[in-house]
Amino acid sequence: MKERIKEVLSGGSGAIVVRLFGPNLDTLRQKAAEIGAVMSNVAGVTNLQVEPQVEVPQIEIQLRREAALRFGVTAGDVRPQP
């Protein structure tokens, strides 16, 4: 149970999880491949997995308040809900 809780909190299911952070997804993918290649040569490492990262489509909305109000839509209506 304790291991499962760690997995949910960390997002990884392995005994050892290495995380990379940065703004450039292409660079992160490249560095992850490099790190995976190095780690695969460590004695005792089995079942090494480099998780693929997929881009999630996003949109940006700029509300024209006057036009939106004509349709009864307010800024609060289009604001993301937590």
Contacts in CASP RR format, 6 or more apart in sequence:
PFRMAT RR
TARGET T0000
AUTHOR 0000-0000-0000
METHOD contacts of the structure
MODEL  1
MKERIKEVLSGGSGAIVVRLFGPNLDTLRQKAAEIGAVMSNVAGVTNLQV
EPQVEVPQIEIQLRREAALRFGVTAGDVRPQP
7 13 0 8 1.000
7 14 0 8 1.000
10 17 0 8 1.000
11 17 0 8 1.000
18 35 0 8 1.000
18 39 0 8 1.000
20 28 0 8 1.000
20 31 0 8 1.000
20 32 0 8 1.000
20 35 0 8 1.000
21 28 0 8 1.000
22 28 0 8 1.000
25 53 0 8 1.000
25 55 0 8 1.000
28 53 0 8 1.000
29 53 0 8 1.000
32 50 0 8 1.000
33 50 0 8 1.000
35 50 0 8 1.000
36 48 0 8 1.000
36 50 0 8 1.000
39 45 0 8 1.000
39 48 0 8 1.000
40 48 0 8 1.000
61 78 0 8 1.000
63 75 0 8 1.000
63 78 0 8 1.000
65 75 0 8 1.000
68 74 0 8 1.000
68 75 0 8 1.000
68 77 0 8 1.000
68 78 0 8 1.000
END
